[in-house]
Amino acid sequence: MEAISLTTRRLVLRPFLPSDAPAVHAACQDPEIARYTPVPSPYTAEHARAFVTESCPTGWRDDTEYTFGVFTRDDGRLTGAMALIRLALHEPARQAEIGYWTAKERRGRGYTAEAAREVVRWAFEDLGAERLEWIAEAGNRGSRAVALGCGFRMQGTVRGLIVHNGTRRDAWTATLLPSDLGLPSATPYLPHPGRD
């Protein structure tokens, strides 16, 4: 897929450029990003360069992961990164996973939720996704707040789902269907009646 850009009221979501590497490097010095995401730690300038010039473009080109840099519209400052990871975006499953991190100095302003809502809209309306999944290490309350703010429904805690820094950890999971947002879906959904 050719990389695209999205816009919201306050943000531009666009493919990373080589010139973004210093801002990515600076943001990923935050211990919270290393704590809850799979970025290398310590995070070097070379990691940032490889991320913006190799990993992100390859994901778009290979149609496997669509990573956006999230920037403010008014001053172009990096607020974070957001990715839609294709689990099975093609027939019949049509599902993907959303993931994100936010630069420390940009947290608490609603930027990540604003960006996530636009990526969710794009996934459902333009890509034809029929199910989105969010997974985060149990305890990552900031990430969970963003997911809930976008309409994701918590599924629960999955034991040992994430391996991070050589340790298996429990994860929170949530899902979002187009019908949760009042959007149509090509595949009908038949929920379990709730009786076992």
Rosetta constraint file for C-alpha pairs under 8 A:
AtomPair CA 1 CA 60 HARMONIC 5.64 0.50
AtomPair CA 1 CA 61 HARMONIC 5.65 0.50
AtomPair CA 1 CA 62 HARMONIC 7.18 0.50
AtomPair CA 1 CA 63 HARMONIC 5.45 0.50
AtomPair CA 2 CA 60 HARMONIC 6.42 0.50
AtomPair CA 2 CA 61 HARMONIC 6.63 0.50
AtomPair CA 3 CA 15 HARMONIC 6.47 0.50
AtomPair CA 3 CA 57 HARMONIC 7.89 0.50
AtomPair CA 3 CA 60 HARMONIC 5.84 0.50
AtomPair CA 3 CA 61 HARMONIC 7.79 0.50
AtomPair CA 3 CA 66 HARMONIC 7.57 0.50
AtomPair CA 4 CA 14 HARMONIC 6.50 0.50
AtomPair CA 4 CA 15 HARMONIC 6.96 0.50
AtomPair CA 5 CA 12 HARMONIC 7.12 0.50
AtomPair CA 5 CA 13 HARMONIC 5.45 0.50
AtomPair CA 5 CA 14 HARMONIC 4.31 0.50
AtomPair CA 5 CA 15 HARMONIC 6.81 0.50
AtomPair CA 5 CA 68 HARMONIC 7.79 0.50
AtomPair CA 6 CA 12 HARMONIC 5.98 0.50
AtomPair CA 6 CA 13 HARMONIC 4.97 0.50
AtomPair CA 6 CA 14 HARMONIC 6.47 0.50
AtomPair CA 6 CA 118 HARMONIC 7.43 0.50
AtomPair CA 7 CA 11 HARMONIC 5.70 0.50
AtomPair CA 7 CA 12 HARMONIC 4.55 0.50
AtomPair CA 7 CA 13 HARMONIC 5.97 0.50
AtomPair CA 7 CA 118 HARMONIC 7.74 0.50
AtomPair CA 8 CA 12 HARMONIC 6.48 0.50
AtomPair CA 8 CA 114 HARMONIC 7.25 0.50
AtomPair CA 8 CA 115 HARMONIC 7.20 0.50
AtomPair CA 8 CA 118 HARMONIC 7.00 0.50
AtomPair CA 10 CA 72 HARMONIC 5.92 0.50
AtomPair CA 10 CA 73 HARMONIC 5.45 0.50
AtomPair CA 10 CA 74 HARMONIC 7.36 0.50
AtomPair CA 10 CA 111 HARMONIC 7.88 0.50
AtomPair CA 11 CA 70 HARMONIC 6.70 0.50
AtomPair CA 11 CA 71 HARMONIC 5.57 0.50
AtomPair CA 11 CA 72 HARMONIC 4.53 0.50
AtomPair CA 11 CA 73 HARMONIC 4.84 0.50
AtomPair CA 11 CA 111 HARMONIC 7.56 0.50
AtomPair CA 11 CA 115 HARMONIC 7.17 0.50
AtomPair CA 12 CA 70 HARMONIC 5.96 0.50
AtomPair CA 12 CA 71 HARMONIC 5.23 0.50
AtomPair CA 12 CA 72 HARMONIC 6.15 0.50
AtomPair CA 12 CA 73 HARMONIC 5.73 0.50
AtomPair CA 13 CA 68 HARMONIC 5.43 0.50
AtomPair CA 13 CA 69 HARMONIC 5.57 0.50
AtomPair CA 13 CA 70 HARMONIC 4.61 0.50
AtomPair CA 13 CA 71 HARMONIC 6.31 0.50
AtomPair CA 13 CA 115 HARMONIC 7.27 0.50
AtomPair CA 14 CA 68 HARMONIC 5.02 0.50
AtomPair CA 14 CA 69 HARMONIC 5.37 0.50
AtomPair CA 14 CA 70 HARMONIC 6.71 0.50
AtomPair CA 14 CA 71 HARMONIC 7.95 0.50
AtomPair CA 15 CA 56 HARMONIC 7.58 0.50
AtomPair CA 15 CA 57 HARMONIC 7.81 0.50
AtomPair CA 15 CA 67 HARMONIC 6.61 0.50
AtomPair CA 15 CA 68 HARMONIC 4.94 0.50
AtomPair CA 15 CA 69 HARMONIC 5.76 0.50
AtomPair CA 16 CA 20 HARMONIC 6.27 0.50
AtomPair CA 16 CA 52 HARMONIC 5.43 0.50
AtomPair CA 16 CA 53 HARMONIC 7.77 0.50
AtomPair CA 16 CA 56 HARMONIC 7.25 0.50
AtomPair CA 16 CA 67 HARMONIC 7.94 0.50
AtomPair CA 16 CA 68 HARMONIC 6.54 0.50
AtomPair CA 16 CA 69 HARMONIC 5.36 0.50
AtomPair CA 17 CA 21 HARMONIC 7.49 0.50
AtomPair CA 17 CA 52 HARMONIC 6.12 0.50
AtomPair CA 17 CA 53 HARMONIC 6.99 0.50
AtomPair CA 18 CA 49 HARMONIC 6.78 0.50
AtomPair CA 18 CA 52 HARMONIC 5.89 0.50
AtomPair CA 18 CA 53 HARMONIC 5.78 0.50
AtomPair CA 20 CA 24 HARMONIC 6.29 0.50
AtomPair CA 20 CA 52 HARMONIC 7.21 0.50
AtomPair CA 21 CA 25 HARMONIC 6.01 0.50
AtomPair CA 21 CA 45 HARMONIC 7.31 0.50
AtomPair CA 21 CA 48 HARMONIC 5.14 0.50
AtomPair CA 21 CA 49 HARMONIC 5.21 0.50
AtomPair CA 21 CA 51 HARMONIC 7.95 0.50
AtomPair CA 21 CA 52 HARMONIC 6.29 0.50
AtomPair CA 22 CA 26 HARMONIC 6.15 0.50
AtomPair CA 22 CA 45 HARMONIC 7.01 0.50
AtomPair CA 22 CA 48 HARMONIC 7.20 0.50
AtomPair CA 23 CA 27 HARMONIC 6.15 0.50
AtomPair CA 23 CA 78 HARMONIC 6.68 0.50
AtomPair CA 24 CA 28 HARMONIC 6.12 0.50
AtomPair CA 24 CA 48 HARMONIC 5.91 0.50
AtomPair CA 24 CA 78 HARMONIC 7.72 0.50
AtomPair CA 25 CA 29 HARMONIC 6.66 0.50
AtomPair CA 25 CA 43 HARMONIC 6.89 0.50
AtomPair CA 25 CA 44 HARMONIC 6.62 0.50
AtomPair CA 25 CA 45 HARMONIC 5.62 0.50
AtomPair CA 25 CA 47 HARMONIC 7.64 0.50
AtomPair CA 25 CA 48 HARMONIC 5.23 0.50
AtomPair CA 26 CA 30 HARMONIC 7.94 0.50
AtomPair CA 27 CA 80 HARMONIC 7.93 0.50
AtomPair CA 27 CA 103 HARMONIC 5.17 0.50
AtomPair CA 27 CA 104 HARMONIC 6.99 0.50
AtomPair CA 28 CA 33 HARMONIC 6.17 0.50
AtomPair CA 28 CA 34 HARMONIC 7.07 0.50
AtomPair CA 28 CA 39 HARMONIC 7.73 0.50
AtomPair CA 28 CA 43 HARMONIC 6.37 0.50
AtomPair CA 28 CA 103 HARMONIC 7.56 0.50
AtomPair CA 29 CA 33 HARMONIC 7.75 0.50
AtomPair CA 29 CA 34 HARMONIC 7.82 0.50
AtomPair CA 29 CA 42 HARMONIC 7.55 0.50
AtomPair CA 29 CA 43 HARMONIC 6.39 0.50
AtomPair CA 30 CA 34 HARMONIC 6.88 0.50
AtomPair CA 30 CA 103 HARMONIC 7.80 0.50
AtomPair CA 30 CA 104 HARMONIC 6.79 0.50
AtomPair CA 31 CA 35 HARMONIC 5.92 0.50
AtomPair CA 32 CA 36 HARMONIC 6.26 0.50
AtomPair CA 33 CA 37 HARMONIC 5.67 0.50
AtomPair CA 33 CA 39 HARMONIC 7.44 0.50
AtomPair CA 33 CA 101 HARMONIC 6.65 0.50
AtomPair CA 33 CA 102 HARMONIC 7.81 0.50
AtomPair CA 34 CA 38 HARMONIC 6.74 0.50
AtomPair CA 34 CA 39 HARMONIC 5.77 0.50
AtomPair CA 34 CA 40 HARMONIC 6.95 0.50
AtomPair CA 34 CA 41 HARMONIC 6.18 0.50
AtomPair CA 36 CA 136 HARMONIC 7.48 0.50
AtomPair CA 36 CA 137 HARMONIC 6.58 0.50
AtomPair CA 36 CA 140 HARMONIC 7.11 0.50
AtomPair CA 37 CA 101 HARMONIC 7.60 0.50
AtomPair CA 38 CA 164 HARMONIC 6.84 0.50
AtomPair CA 39 CA 43 HARMONIC 7.13 0.50
AtomPair CA 40 CA 47 HARMONIC 7.56 0.50
AtomPair CA 43 CA 47 HARMONIC 6.20 0.50
AtomPair CA 43 CA 48 HARMONIC 7.56 0.50
AtomPair CA 44 CA 48 HARMONIC 6.61 0.50
AtomPair CA 45 CA 49 HARMONIC 6.20 0.50
AtomPair CA 46 CA 50 HARMONIC 6.09 0.50
AtomPair CA 47 CA 51 HARMONIC 6.09 0.50
AtomPair CA 48 CA 52 HARMONIC 6.31 0.50
AtomPair CA 49 CA 53 HARMONIC 5.94 0.50
AtomPair CA 49 CA 54 HARMONIC 7.85 0.50
AtomPair CA 50 CA 54 HARMONIC 5.10 0.50
AtomPair CA 50 CA 55 HARMONIC 6.38 0.50
AtomPair CA 51 CA 55 HARMONIC 4.84 0.50
AtomPair CA 51 CA 56 HARMONIC 5.99 0.50
AtomPair CA 52 CA 56 HARMONIC 5.63 0.50
AtomPair CA 52 CA 57 HARMONIC 7.30 0.50
AtomPair CA 53 CA 57 HARMONIC 6.46 0.50
AtomPair CA 54 CA 58 HARMONIC 5.97 0.50
AtomPair CA 55 CA 59 HARMONIC 6.27 0.50
AtomPair CA 56 CA 60 HARMONIC 6.61 0.50
AtomPair CA 56 CA 65 HARMONIC 7.61 0.50
AtomPair CA 56 CA 66 HARMONIC 7.33 0.50
AtomPair CA 56 CA 67 HARMONIC 5.87 0.50
AtomPair CA 57 CA 61 HARMONIC 6.09 0.50
AtomPair CA 58 CA 62 HARMONIC 5.84 0.50
AtomPair CA 59 CA 63 HARMONIC 5.86 0.50
AtomPair CA 59 CA 64 HARMONIC 5.09 0.50
AtomPair CA 59 CA 65 HARMONIC 4.41 0.50
AtomPair CA 59 CA 66 HARMONIC 5.97 0.50
AtomPair CA 59 CA 67 HARMONIC 7.41 0.50
AtomPair CA 60 CA 64 HARMONIC 6.58 0.50
AtomPair CA 60 CA 65 HARMONIC 5.93 0.50
AtomPair CA 60 CA 66 HARMONIC 5.31 0.50
AtomPair CA 60 CA 67 HARMONIC 7.48 0.50
AtomPair CA 63 CA 86 HARMONIC 7.55 0.50
AtomPair CA 64 CA 85 HARMONIC 6.21 0.50
AtomPair CA 64 CA 86 HARMONIC 5.18 0.50
AtomPair CA 64 CA 87 HARMONIC 7.87 0.50
AtomPair CA 65 CA 83 HARMONIC 6.55 0.50
AtomPair CA 65 CA 84 HARMONIC 5.72 0.50
AtomPair CA 65 CA 85 HARMONIC 4.39 0.50
AtomPair CA 65 CA 86 HARMONIC 5.76 0.50
AtomPair CA 66 CA 83 HARMONIC 5.39 0.50
AtomPair CA 66 CA 84 HARMONIC 5.15 0.50
AtomPair CA 66 CA 85 HARMONIC 6.41 0.50
AtomPair CA 66 CA 86 HARMONIC 7.96 0.50
AtomPair CA 67 CA 81 HARMONIC 7.00 0.50
AtomPair CA 67 CA 82 HARMONIC 5.69 0.50
AtomPair CA 67 CA 83 HARMONIC 4.15 0.50
AtomPair CA 67 CA 84 HARMONIC 6.49 0.50
AtomPair CA 68 CA 81 HARMONIC 5.73 0.50
AtomPair CA 68 CA 82 HARMONIC 5.24 0.50
AtomPair CA 68 CA 83 HARMONIC 6.11 0.50
AtomPair CA 69 CA 78 HARMONIC 7.11 0.50
AtomPair CA 69 CA 79 HARMONIC 7.90 0.50
AtomPair CA 69 CA 80 HARMONIC 6.18 0.50
AtomPair CA 69 CA 81 HARMONIC 4.68 0.50
AtomPair CA 69 CA 82 HARMONIC 6.55 0.50
AtomPair CA 70 CA 78 HARMONIC 5.93 0.50
AtomPair CA 70 CA 79 HARMONIC 5.47 0.50
AtomPair CA 70 CA 80 HARMONIC 5.14 0.50
AtomPair CA 70 CA 81 HARMONIC 5.51 0.50
AtomPair CA 70 CA 82 HARMONIC 7.02 0.50
AtomPair CA 70 CA 115 HARMONIC 7.19 0.50
AtomPair CA 71 CA 76 HARMONIC 5.26 0.50
AtomPair CA 71 CA 77 HARMONIC 5.19 0.50
AtomPair CA 71 CA 78 HARMONIC 4.50 0.50
AtomPair CA 71 CA 79 HARMONIC 5.41 0.50
AtomPair CA 71 CA 80 HARMONIC 7.24 0.50
AtomPair CA 72 CA 76 HARMONIC 4.84 0.50
AtomPair CA 72 CA 77 HARMONIC 5.40 0.50
AtomPair CA 72 CA 78 HARMONIC 6.74 0.50
AtomPair CA 72 CA 79 HARMONIC 6.88 0.50
AtomPair CA 78 CA 103 HARMONIC 7.39 0.50
AtomPair CA 79 CA 102 HARMONIC 5.78 0.50
AtomPair CA 79 CA 103 HARMONIC 5.33 0.50
AtomPair CA 79 CA 106 HARMONIC 5.60 0.50
AtomPair CA 79 CA 111 HARMONIC 7.20 0.50
AtomPair CA 79 CA 112 HARMONIC 7.82 0.50
AtomPair CA 80 CA 100 HARMONIC 7.26 0.50
AtomPair CA 80 CA 101 HARMONIC 5.47 0.50
AtomPair CA 80 CA 102 HARMONIC 4.19 0.50
AtomPair CA 80 CA 103 HARMONIC 5.30 0.50
AtomPair CA 80 CA 112 HARMONIC 7.47 0.50
AtomPair CA 81 CA 100 HARMONIC 5.48 0.50
AtomPair CA 81 CA 101 HARMONIC 5.51 0.50
AtomPair CA 81 CA 102 HARMONIC 6.67 0.50
AtomPair CA 82 CA 98 HARMONIC 7.38 0.50
AtomPair CA 82 CA 99 HARMONIC 5.79 0.50
AtomPair CA 82 CA 100 HARMONIC 4.27 0.50
AtomPair CA 82 CA 101 HARMONIC 6.71 0.50
AtomPair CA 82 CA 115 HARMONIC 7.78 0.50
AtomPair CA 82 CA 116 HARMONIC 7.45 0.50
AtomPair CA 83 CA 98 HARMONIC 5.75 0.50
AtomPair CA 83 CA 99 HARMONIC 5.27 0.50
AtomPair CA 83 CA 100 HARMONIC 6.21 0.50
AtomPair CA 84 CA 96 HARMONIC 6.42 0.50
AtomPair CA 84 CA 97 HARMONIC 5.68 0.50
AtomPair CA 84 CA 98 HARMONIC 4.66 0.50
AtomPair CA 84 CA 99 HARMONIC 6.58 0.50
AtomPair CA 84 CA 119 HARMONIC 7.71 0.50
AtomPair CA 85 CA 96 HARMONIC 5.49 0.50
AtomPair CA 85 CA 97 HARMONIC 5.03 0.50
AtomPair CA 85 CA 98 HARMONIC 6.22 0.50
AtomPair CA 85 CA 99 HARMONIC 7.75 0.50
AtomPair CA 86 CA 95 HARMONIC 6.89 0.50
AtomPair CA 86 CA 96 HARMONIC 4.59 0.50
AtomPair CA 86 CA 97 HARMONIC 6.57 0.50
AtomPair CA 87 CA 94 HARMONIC 7.98 0.50
AtomPair CA 87 CA 95 HARMONIC 5.87 0.50
AtomPair CA 87 CA 96 HARMONIC 4.77 0.50
AtomPair CA 87 CA 97 HARMONIC 6.71 0.50
AtomPair CA 88 CA 93 HARMONIC 5.73 0.50
AtomPair CA 88 CA 94 HARMONIC 5.34 0.50
AtomPair CA 88 CA 95 HARMONIC 5.22 0.50
AtomPair CA 88 CA 96 HARMONIC 6.34 0.50
AtomPair CA 89 CA 93 HARMONIC 6.58 0.50
AtomPair CA 89 CA 94 HARMONIC 3.88 0.50
AtomPair CA 89 CA 95 HARMONIC 5.00 0.50
AtomPair CA 89 CA 96 HARMONIC 6.22 0.50
AtomPair CA 89 CA 127 HARMONIC 7.80 0.50
AtomPair CA 89 CA 128 HARMONIC 7.76 0.50
AtomPair CA 89 CA 129 HARMONIC 6.09 0.50
AtomPair CA 90 CA 94 HARMONIC 5.07 0.50
AtomPair CA 90 CA 95 HARMONIC 7.90 0.50
AtomPair CA 93 CA 130 HARMONIC 7.58 0.50
AtomPair CA 94 CA 128 HARMONIC 7.05 0.50
AtomPair CA 94 CA 129 HARMONIC 4.86 0.50
AtomPair CA 94 CA 130 HARMONIC 5.36 0.50
AtomPair CA 94 CA 131 HARMONIC 6.59 0.50
AtomPair CA 95 CA 129 HARMONIC 5.45 0.50
AtomPair CA 95 CA 130 HARMONIC 5.79 0.50
AtomPair CA 95 CA 131 HARMONIC 4.61 0.50
AtomPair CA 95 CA 132 HARMONIC 5.58 0.50
AtomPair CA 95 CA 133 HARMONIC 7.62 0.50
AtomPair CA 96 CA 129 HARMONIC 7.16 0.50
AtomPair CA 96 CA 131 HARMONIC 6.66 0.50
AtomPair CA 96 CA 132 HARMONIC 5.08 0.50
AtomPair CA 96 CA 133 HARMONIC 6.23 0.50
AtomPair CA 97 CA 132 HARMONIC 5.50 0.50
AtomPair CA 97 CA 133 HARMONIC 4.54 0.50
AtomPair CA 97 CA 134 HARMONIC 5.72 0.50
AtomPair CA 97 CA 135 HARMONIC 7.74 0.50
AtomPair CA 98 CA 132 HARMONIC 6.96 0.50
AtomPair CA 98 CA 133 HARMONIC 6.31 0.50
AtomPair CA 98 CA 134 HARMONIC 5.56 0.50
AtomPair CA 98 CA 135 HARMONIC 7.97 0.50
AtomPair CA 99 CA 134 HARMONIC 6.82 0.50
AtomPair CA 99 CA 135 HARMONIC 7.67 0.50
AtomPair CA 100 CA 112 HARMONIC 7.76 0.50
AtomPair CA 100 CA 143 HARMONIC 7.97 0.50
AtomPair CA 101 CA 112 HARMONIC 7.92 0.50
AtomPair CA 102 CA 106 HARMONIC 6.70 0.50
AtomPair CA 102 CA 107 HARMONIC 6.34 0.50
AtomPair CA 102 CA 112 HARMONIC 6.71 0.50
AtomPair CA 103 CA 107 HARMONIC 6.59 0.50
AtomPair CA 106 CA 111 HARMONIC 7.48 0.50
AtomPair CA 107 CA 111 HARMONIC 7.46 0.50
AtomPair CA 107 CA 112 HARMONIC 7.98 0.50
AtomPair CA 110 CA 114 HARMONIC 6.15 0.50
AtomPair CA 111 CA 115 HARMONIC 6.16 0.50
AtomPair CA 112 CA 116 HARMONIC 5.97 0.50
AtomPair CA 112 CA 146 HARMONIC 6.84 0.50
AtomPair CA 113 CA 117 HARMONIC 6.09 0.50
AtomPair CA 113 CA 146 HARMONIC 5.04 0.50
AtomPair CA 113 CA 147 HARMONIC 7.48 0.50
AtomPair CA 113 CA 149 HARMONIC 6.61 0.50
AtomPair CA 113 CA 150 HARMONIC 6.65 0.50
AtomPair CA 114 CA 118 HARMONIC 6.60 0.50
AtomPair CA 115 CA 119 HARMONIC 6.34 0.50
AtomPair CA 116 CA 120 HARMONIC 6.01 0.50
AtomPair CA 116 CA 146 HARMONIC 7.71 0.50
AtomPair CA 116 CA 150 HARMONIC 6.96 0.50
AtomPair CA 117 CA 121 HARMONIC 6.15 0.50
AtomPair CA 117 CA 150 HARMONIC 5.67 0.50
AtomPair CA 118 CA 122 HARMONIC 6.13 0.50
AtomPair CA 119 CA 123 HARMONIC 6.01 0.50
AtomPair CA 120 CA 124 HARMONIC 6.22 0.50
AtomPair CA 120 CA 132 HARMONIC 7.96 0.50
AtomPair CA 120 CA 150 HARMONIC 7.99 0.50
AtomPair CA 121 CA 125 HARMONIC 5.78 0.50
AtomPair CA 121 CA 126 HARMONIC 7.71 0.50
AtomPair CA 122 CA 126 HARMONIC 5.09 0.50
AtomPair CA 122 CA 127 HARMONIC 6.52 0.50
AtomPair CA 123 CA 127 HARMONIC 4.89 0.50
AtomPair CA 123 CA 128 HARMONIC 6.29 0.50
AtomPair CA 123 CA 129 HARMONIC 5.43 0.50
AtomPair CA 124 CA 128 HARMONIC 5.00 0.50
AtomPair CA 124 CA 129 HARMONIC 4.75 0.50
AtomPair CA 124 CA 130 HARMONIC 6.44 0.50
AtomPair CA 124 CA 178 HARMONIC 6.48 0.50
AtomPair CA 125 CA 129 HARMONIC 7.62 0.50
AtomPair CA 130 CA 177 HARMONIC 5.97 0.50
AtomPair CA 130 CA 178 HARMONIC 6.17 0.50
AtomPair CA 130 CA 185 HARMONIC 6.20 0.50
AtomPair CA 130 CA 186 HARMONIC 7.71 0.50
AtomPair CA 130 CA 187 HARMONIC 7.59 0.50
AtomPair CA 131 CA 175 HARMONIC 6.94 0.50
AtomPair CA 131 CA 176 HARMONIC 5.83 0.50
AtomPair CA 131 CA 177 HARMONIC 4.87 0.50
AtomPair CA 131 CA 178 HARMONIC 7.13 0.50
AtomPair CA 132 CA 175 HARMONIC 5.57 0.50
AtomPair CA 132 CA 176 HARMONIC 5.10 0.50
AtomPair CA 132 CA 177 HARMONIC 6.52 0.50
AtomPair CA 133 CA 173 HARMONIC 7.24 0.50
AtomPair CA 133 CA 174 HARMONIC 5.86 0.50
AtomPair CA 133 CA 175 HARMONIC 4.51 0.50
AtomPair CA 133 CA 176 HARMONIC 6.47 0.50
AtomPair CA 134 CA 147 HARMONIC 7.10 0.50
AtomPair CA 134 CA 152 HARMONIC 7.79 0.50
AtomPair CA 134 CA 173 HARMONIC 5.66 0.50
AtomPair CA 134 CA 174 HARMONIC 5.18 0.50
AtomPair CA 134 CA 175 HARMONIC 6.17 0.50
AtomPair CA 135 CA 171 HARMONIC 6.47 0.50
AtomPair CA 135 CA 172 HARMONIC 5.74 0.50
AtomPair CA 135 CA 173 HARMONIC 4.60 0.50
AtomPair CA 135 CA 174 HARMONIC 6.65 0.50
AtomPair CA 136 CA 140 HARMONIC 6.51 0.50
AtomPair CA 136 CA 143 HARMONIC 7.10 0.50
AtomPair CA 136 CA 144 HARMONIC 7.54 0.50
AtomPair CA 136 CA 171 HARMONIC 5.45 0.50
AtomPair CA 136 CA 172 HARMONIC 5.43 0.50
AtomPair CA 136 CA 173 HARMONIC 6.71 0.50
AtomPair CA 137 CA 162 HARMONIC 6.96 0.50
AtomPair CA 137 CA 169 HARMONIC 6.79 0.50
AtomPair CA 137 CA 170 HARMONIC 6.06 0.50
AtomPair CA 137 CA 171 HARMONIC 4.23 0.50
AtomPair CA 137 CA 172 HARMONIC 5.98 0.50
AtomPair CA 138 CA 157 HARMONIC 7.07 0.50
AtomPair CA 138 CA 169 HARMONIC 7.79 0.50
AtomPair CA 138 CA 170 HARMONIC 5.67 0.50
AtomPair CA 138 CA 171 HARMONIC 4.54 0.50
AtomPair CA 138 CA 172 HARMONIC 5.05 0.50
AtomPair CA 140 CA 144 HARMONIC 6.39 0.50
AtomPair CA 141 CA 145 HARMONIC 6.05 0.50
AtomPair CA 142 CA 146 HARMONIC 6.51 0.50
AtomPair CA 143 CA 147 HARMONIC 6.38 0.50
AtomPair CA 144 CA 148 HARMONIC 6.09 0.50
AtomPair CA 145 CA 149 HARMONIC 6.00 0.50
AtomPair CA 146 CA 150 HARMONIC 6.41 0.50
AtomPair CA 147 CA 151 HARMONIC 6.62 0.50
AtomPair CA 147 CA 152 HARMONIC 5.42 0.50
AtomPair CA 147 CA 174 HARMONIC 7.74 0.50
AtomPair CA 148 CA 152 HARMONIC 5.03 0.50
AtomPair CA 148 CA 153 HARMONIC 6.72 0.50
AtomPair CA 148 CA 154 HARMONIC 7.74 0.50
AtomPair CA 151 CA 176 HARMONIC 6.69 0.50
AtomPair CA 151 CA 180 HARMONIC 7.01 0.50
AtomPair CA 151 CA 181 HARMONIC 7.26 0.50
AtomPair CA 152 CA 174 HARMONIC 5.74 0.50
AtomPair CA 152 CA 175 HARMONIC 5.23 0.50
AtomPair CA 152 CA 176 HARMONIC 4.68 0.50
AtomPair CA 153 CA 174 HARMONIC 5.14 0.50
AtomPair CA 153 CA 175 HARMONIC 5.41 0.50
AtomPair CA 153 CA 176 HARMONIC 6.26 0.50
AtomPair CA 154 CA 172 HARMONIC 7.63 0.50
AtomPair CA 154 CA 173 HARMONIC 6.06 0.50
AtomPair CA 154 CA 174 HARMONIC 4.15 0.50
AtomPair CA 154 CA 175 HARMONIC 6.69 0.50
AtomPair CA 155 CA 172 HARMONIC 7.51 0.50
AtomPair CA 155 CA 173 HARMONIC 5.46 0.50
AtomPair CA 155 CA 174 HARMONIC 4.94 0.50
AtomPair CA 155 CA 175 HARMONIC 7.04 0.50
AtomPair CA 156 CA 172 HARMONIC 5.76 0.50
AtomPair CA 156 CA 173 HARMONIC 5.82 0.50
AtomPair CA 156 CA 174 HARMONIC 7.25 0.50
AtomPair CA 157 CA 170 HARMONIC 6.63 0.50
AtomPair CA 157 CA 171 HARMONIC 5.49 0.50
AtomPair CA 157 CA 172 HARMONIC 4.57 0.50
AtomPair CA 157 CA 173 HARMONIC 6.40 0.50
AtomPair CA 158 CA 170 HARMONIC 5.68 0.50
AtomPair CA 158 CA 171 HARMONIC 5.27 0.50
AtomPair CA 158 CA 172 HARMONIC 6.34 0.50
AtomPair CA 158 CA 173 HARMONIC 7.24 0.50
AtomPair CA 159 CA 169 HARMONIC 7.02 0.50
AtomPair CA 159 CA 170 HARMONIC 4.55 0.50
AtomPair CA 159 CA 171 HARMONIC 6.63 0.50
AtomPair CA 160 CA 168 HARMONIC 5.10 0.50
AtomPair CA 160 CA 169 HARMONIC 4.60 0.50
AtomPair CA 160 CA 170 HARMONIC 4.47 0.50
AtomPair CA 160 CA 171 HARMONIC 6.99 0.50
AtomPair CA 161 CA 168 HARMONIC 6.89 0.50
AtomPair CA 161 CA 169 HARMONIC 6.21 0.50
AtomPair CA 161 CA 170 HARMONIC 5.65 0.50
AtomPair CA 161 CA 171 HARMONIC 5.85 0.50
AtomPair CA 162 CA 168 HARMONIC 5.60 0.50
AtomPair CA 162 CA 169 HARMONIC 5.12 0.50
AtomPair CA 162 CA 170 HARMONIC 6.38 0.50
AtomPair CA 162 CA 171 HARMONIC 6.40 0.50
AtomPair CA 163 CA 167 HARMONIC 5.36 0.50
AtomPair CA 163 CA 168 HARMONIC 4.25 0.50
AtomPair CA 163 CA 169 HARMONIC 6.00 0.50
AtomPair CA 164 CA 168 HARMONIC 6.37 0.50
AtomPair CA 164 CA 169 HARMONIC 7.07 0.50
AtomPair CA 176 CA 180 HARMONIC 6.52 0.50
AtomPair CA 177 CA 181 HARMONIC 7.38 0.50
AtomPair CA 178 CA 182 HARMONIC 6.43 0.50
AtomPair CA 178 CA 183 HARMONIC 4.80 0.50
AtomPair CA 178 CA 184 HARMONIC 6.14 0.50
AtomPair CA 178 CA 185 HARMONIC 6.18 0.50
AtomPair CA 179 CA 183 HARMONIC 5.08 0.50
AtomPair CA 179 CA 184 HARMONIC 6.19 0.50
AtomPair CA 179 CA 185 HARMONIC 7.08 0.50
